Amino acid sequence: MSGPLQADVVVVGFGPVGQVATLLLARPGRRIVVLERWPRPYPMPRAVSFDGESGRILAATGIGDRLAEVTEPSRDYVWQNGAGTVLFEVDVSDRGRSGHPDSSAVYQPGLESALAERAESSPGVTVLRGHEVIALDQDADRVRVVTAGPDPLEVEASWLVGCDGANSTVRAALDLPVTDFGYFDDWLTCDVTVHDGRVLEPNNLQVCDPARPRTAVSAGPGHRRWEFMRLPDEDPADFGTADSAWRLLGLFGLDPGNATLDRHAVYTFQARFANDWRSGRVLLAGDAAHLMPPFAGQGMCSGLRDAANLAWKLDLVLRGAAADSLLDSYTVERRAHVQHAIGMSMNLGRVICQTDPKAAADRDTAMAAAAARRRGTPAEPAVTALTRGVLRRDPTGLGGVLGPQGTVTRDGVTGLFDDVVGTGFVLLSTLPVEELLDPARRTRLAGLGAHLVQVAPAGSDAAGVLQDHDDVYLPLLADAGAVAALVRPDFYLFGGASDTTGARALVDDLLIHLGSERLSPV
């Protein structure tokens, strides 16, 4: 084995979470080495949807123009009981708070291909497939890993991010404690190509039938998925066979004459999370850090949020703009989000997976009545605002809120905010920034790569001023009584300010949170 490869960050695992982490870290010019144990990408889908915030994160990696190839808006989502009575329904917005559909169905192999192509063409990124990590050690300055195989490698980096899935080698090497909720359900997943041209409505269906809880959903353009829960008295070995799959698919009128069973596999849905996601210079993300049942559609989404949260903090630490204590906020922020998503997923699962006929009948009566009252109202979000971490508690109440994305125009260029302004820290203001902040604070924000943006109504064509076409940003500030808001690179708001004095304090407080003596407040 020759001398170790050198990197700023080594990413272990190259599924969607590892890919997004790699791309977000590579964007500011970091040297990234990716170690993936499998020599070829997995050819079949696992996740089949993501939410609007995840769509915005994916676009930030540079594949926004490829998403339409592998996704479609989820459109509608309906729960029925075994008799076909509607228990719950929601029409999913094609343009939500984050500027993307509130839910998109995705063909995961296509998504991974687009992300991989982007990563492998990015300067500073080295992707090594077929290299399984077998040893890991670290000291105060570096982390080192060794891979198995006929040509083993050693990689040395400042930081390591473990995105290597539910059976994470990285997590095991760190021996991190895990909180396990003891939630286990076996579901048979069937990816199917339908040949008879039928129109499948609703596009996404959950059948809450005590005789057989089951699901039928889009899995991206041209792809469909059906899933069936194993009943308590069924033999797990028999349940996972192709014969069993076809028997269950018959509940939807599918058979080998009108469909092809592309894949079938039994998954055990679980709920757990690592108590700490950082150990020294090693951090966890995605399924390596948490698992949840799929009923809220937040498994992959949570992993993408991990990558977005971690990438900007690691970048600041690597370039000396923040102390490494900033990375402790990663676990604090993301674990709270994940706990909420896990709880919501388990609660939905308990409703869906009810197999007692009497309890199911009581559920149906209550849910059908609630559905009639709730019709036309949005579903409860699976993600809450941040309540701890890198945020400021101020009278505006904006700290921790997920920032919106609308259509804007600046200097004759119209598009989504991220495309027109760019990503990174953003200071939004209704005042000219020269009036809002003194030169020293503007310089310090510029040192963080922040965009300083004055927002005005559509039709305001002053040079450099951002026109708020969708009436998104001005109401956000006005409703909070704010003249300014500071947005983090992962799109969450750090806080707001009601006047110029508050704006200066806002910047000072951010610098305190970053923990860098070099960037201490004015």
HELIX and SHEET records of a PDB file:
HELIX    1   1 PRO A   16  ALA A   26  1                                  11    
HELIX    2   2 GLY A   52  LEU A   58  1                                   7    
HELIX    3   3 ALA A   59  ILE A   63  3                                   5    
HELIX    4   4 GLY A   64  ARG A   66  5                                   3    
HELIX    5   5 LEU A   67  VAL A   70  1                                   4    
HELIX    6   6 GLN A  108  GLU A  120  1                                  13    
HELIX    7   7 THR A  169  LEU A  174  1                                   6    
HELIX    8   8 PRO A  236  PHE A  239  1                                   4    
HELIX    9   9 ALA A  242  LEU A  249  1                                   8    
HELIX   10  10 GLY A  250  PHE A  252  5                                   3    
HELIX   11  11 GLY A  286  ALA A  288  5                                   3    
HELIX   12  12 PRO A  294  ALA A  296  5                                   3    
HELIX   13  13 GLY A  299  LEU A  318  1                                  20    
HELIX   14  14 ASP A  324  LEU A  327  5                                   4    
HELIX   15  15 ASP A  328  ILE A  352  1                                  25    
HELIX   16  16 PRO A  357  ARG A  374  1                                  18    
HELIX   17  17 PHE A  417  VAL A  421  1                                   5    
HELIX   18  18 VAL A  433  LEU A  436  1                                   4    
HELIX   19  19 PRO A  439  GLY A  447  1                                   9    
HELIX   20  20 TYR A  473  ASP A  479  1                                   7    
HELIX   21  21 THR A  500  LEU A  514  1                                  15    
HELIX   22  22 GLU A  517  LEU A  519  5                                   3    
SHEET    1   A 6 VAL A 125  ARG A 129  0                                        
SHEET    2   A 6 ILE A  32  GLU A  36  1                                        
SHEET    3   A 6 LEU A   5  VAL A  12  1                                        
SHEET    4   A 6 GLU A 154  GLY A 162  1                                        
SHEET    5   A 6 VAL A 143  THR A 147 -1                                        
SHEET    6   A 6 VAL A 133  GLN A 138 -1                                        
SHEET    1   B 6 VAL A 125  ARG A 129  0                                        
SHEET    2   B 6 ILE A  32  GLU A  36  1                                        
SHEET    3   B 6 LEU A   5  VAL A  12  1                                        
SHEET    4   B 6 GLU A 154  GLY A 162  1                                        
SHEET    5   B 6 VAL A 282  LEU A 284  1                                        
SHEET    6   B 6 ARG A 278  SER A 279 -1                                        
SHEET    1   C 3 SER A  49  ASP A  51  0                                        
SHEET    2   C 3 SER A 103  VAL A 106 -1                                        
SHEET    3   C 3 THR A  71  PRO A  73 -1                                        
SHEET    1   D 7 VAL A  86  ASP A  91  0                                        
SHEET    2   D 7 ASP A  76  ASN A  81 -1                                        
SHEET    3   D 7 ASN A 204  CYS A 208  1                                        
SHEET    4   D 7 ARG A 214  SER A 218 -1                                        
SHEET    5   D 7 ARG A 224  MET A 229 -1                                        
SHEET    6   D 7 ASP A 185  VAL A 194 -1                                        
SHEET    7   D 7 ALA A 259  PHE A 269 -1                                        
SHEET    1   E 3 VAL A 178  ASP A 180  0                                        
SHEET    2   E 3 ARG A 272  ALA A 274 -1                                        
SHEET    3   E 3 HIS A 290  LEU A 291 -1                                        
SHEET    1   F 7 VAL A 413  LEU A 416  0                                        
SHEET    2   F 7 THR A 407  ARG A 410 -1                                        
SHEET    3   F 7 LEU A 466  ASP A 468 -1                                        
SHEET    4   F 7 HIS A 451  PRO A 457  1                                        
SHEET    5   F 7 VAL A 426  SER A 429  1                                        
SHEET    6   F 7 ALA A 484  VAL A 487 -1                                        
SHEET    7   F 7 LEU A 493  ALA A 497 -1                                        
END                                                                             
